[in-house]
Amino acid sequence: MKSKGAAHEVLRNGSGRLSAKGTAHRAGALSVALALTLTVHVPQARALELFGLCLFGDCRNAVEAPDLIDPKPYDVTLTVEGADADVEAAVKAGSALWGGRNAPAAGSAGLLSRARADYRRIQAALYDEARYGGTISIRADGREVADLPAGHDFADGTVFTVSVRPGPVYTFAALAIDNLPPRSDDPRDRVDAPSTAGFATGSPARAGAVRQAGQLAVEGWRQQGHATARIAEREAVANHPNRTLRVRLVVDPGPRASYGAVTVEGTDRMIPSFVARQTGLLPGDEYDPDDVERARERLRRLGVFNAATVKPAETVGDDGTLPVAVTVEERKLRRIGAGATYSTLDGFGAEAFWLHRNLWGRAERLRIEGGVSGVDGSFDAGNYDYRLGATLGLPGRFTPDTDITLSALADREVLDSYTRTGAETSVGVVHYQSDRLTWSGSLFVDYAEFEDAMGKRRLGLVGGSAGLEYDARNDPLDSTAGFFASASATPFYEWEFGNPAVQFDGEVRAYQALGDGGRTVLAGRVTAGSIIGPAPALLPPDRLYFAGGGTSVRGFAYRSIGGADSTTTGGKSLIEASAEIRQGVTDTISVVGFIDAAMVGTDSLPAFDRTPRAGAGLGLRYKTGLGPLRLDAATPLNPRPGDGRFAIYAGIGQAF
């Protein structure tokens, strides 16, 4: 039996007869939905615009109507007979009535549409649990919902009764996928076997396993250059007495393709040829879906587009090429921003910036920023920190994955251990080796005057740095899984006293969510550093190691740990560690318990006979689109004379 189209679906019962019909409420009537992704059509959300103000919904796409539809509240009871907790949870997750029970429907018509769609949605949920032959009943006003007329009027508060009998568990019998892709010699192009999705003889016959097996087979061909690979045929044969399902999938790999011309639409100030080059898709190179995804990431990284799509053509040309269409929507050129921080130990701080996103058509970013911090109750401007700088970013230089940054900074920093007034210029380069690995390097010149326990002195540095980062976190703003690692080396020469030195730094962060819901997260961080060179007295204090503050050892003032207990002079080595347990309370609020510790040594290698300084406390997080808002309260566990008894920190983002 073939349908109108290139692909066809066949579903047979054990006797060979087609079985796509049954009672209106029977989940056991195996339909073609078994091997298809189900699409449920629900009424569009309404929008309300009043005096030009959009009060809710999407007013841009709202259709003008003289009458507003009254919301229709309702209630629902849902029972799943004789099923385990997983099946019940799947049915509830699939039911639109259950999921929307706290959101009134758009009138009686919308409520009837929502209820009728539940037959198919719940059936799909049962199929994904390998349950067939069950029944679904949805009743309201004393009748089965499927039998209600189209114009039925529901009273406010109508109670819907959903009763589900899941049916028995079916298992896979004989399975076949015709035209599986050959094994690739390139590890980057290898795709998991369909059996990893549960598509194996004897496994529960979950509909999702059939879909995923087909997707893996298609992806295997796509990874080897067959851009238009697809499932051409699906066949499922059920044996009801044995409660088994036999499945056959046929893959049409299509021709091998290489990239054709890359066209760009939607540019205003951006140069189209630069946008095309920035995708990294070169005509003649073999198609690879990973290349397309990386092209999207390159365009996103430019920071100049509200939206950017990279879409290969749906058909391969007679010459074997696949044209690629890039469509972009540019952001506004300029942006102004401001921020603030507060700590009971370090006082109030504020900063502002002006940003131009696209100076000359190649996403050149000019950012001018300034800030003041350390504002406390004394209101003595001589004790404040100041910062004024400018940064010019030049993305996509040399290669689409290589960015250059030019920067100049003048600042004044007032700490308990020293005061710095100086300026620095630098040229940096960042190369994105992959979506996880990043290389960086820079050259810099830094000159400053320092005032500390040794009096006033001027120090000048010239040097460079090289580093790498590997970021395998699931979310850099609020990680719950994965890890992050970085390492860098910075050789420099101090010309006032003629001293060379080299500085090494490294950091590792790790995250692990616990439980099925993942609301409990364990997070840890370890940082280490060492300077090989002259004594600390001959090095700029801002190059020495200190600890303390909201992202270091909470409970101690910013950079107040370093050197002997009686004085804070900085050191040549650092070991710092933090541990947190983050517990979600709601979808947006979580509480955090933490402990931090650090040891700063005067030698290049840490002296482990010293007692590390430690702090502990509790925090509160509120999730936003920009990252979690952070509020921490901490106390030092082993304070020194003069240390505060507690500290409060506020900011945006996790401490690490």
Buried (B, 14 or more C-beta within 10 A) or exposed (E): EEEEEEBBBBBBBBEEEEBBEEEEBBBBBBBBBBBBEBEEEBBEEBBEBEEEEEEEBEBEEBEEEEEEBEBBBBEBEBEBEEBEEEBBBBBBEBBBBBBBBEEBBBBBBBBBBBBBBBBBBBBBBBBBBBBBBBBBBBBBEEEEBBEBEEEBEBEEEBEBBBBBBBBEBBBBBEBEBEEBBEEEEEEEBBBEBBBEBBBBEEBBBBBBBBBBBBBBBBBBBBBBBBBBBBBBBBBBBBBBEEBBBBBBBBBBBBBBBBBBEBEBEBBEBBBBEBBBBBBBBEEEEBBBBEBBEBBBBBBEBBBBBEEBBBEBBEEBEEEBBBBBBBBBBBBEEEEEEEEBBBBBBBBBBBBBBBBBBBBEBBBBBBBBBBBBBBBBEEEEEEEBBBBBBBBBBBBBEEEBBBBBBBBEBBBBBBBBBBBBBBBBBBBBBBBBEEEEEBBBBBEBBBBBEBBBEEEEBEBBBEBBBBBBBBBBBEEEBBBBBBBBBBBBEBBBEBEEEEBEBBBBBBBBBBBBBEEEEEBBBBBBBBBBBBBBBBEBBBBBBBBBBBBBBBBBBBBBBBBBBBBEEEEBBBBBBBBBBBBBBBEBEEEEEBEBEBBBBBBBBBEBEBEEEBEBBBBBBEBBBEBEEEBBBBBBBBBBBEBEEEBBEBBBBBBBBBBB
